[in-house]
Amino acid sequence: MTRRLNFRWRLRQLMAAHEMWKTTDLIPLLRERGVSLSPAQVYRLVAGKPERLSMRTLVALCDIFDCTPADLIEPYAETNRP
C-alpha cells in the first residue's frame, strides 16, 4: 500500500470570498507587500496548483486575505492499493 501526499490550493476560493474575480486584482495588493509578479505569474498562481511558492508570497497572500497558510493549502493523502 502506497501513501501519496497531495494538496488542494484554495487561492481561487479565497479570492471569490473576497469578491476578487480577476487574477490581475492581486497584482497591486502583492506589490504593496513587496512581491512583484507579472500578470502571467499571478495567473498561474491563481489558476494552477503551485509546486513551489516563496515564503514572501505566501505571507503576502495570508496578509491580503487575513488568513493562515492552512486556509490556502489543504493537505490530504491518497492511498493506492497494489
Secondary structure, 3 states (H helix, E strand, C coil): CEEEEEEEECHHHHHHHCCCCCHHHHHHHHHHCCCCCCHHHHHHHHHCCCCCCCHHHHHHHHHHHCCCHHHHEEEEEEEECC
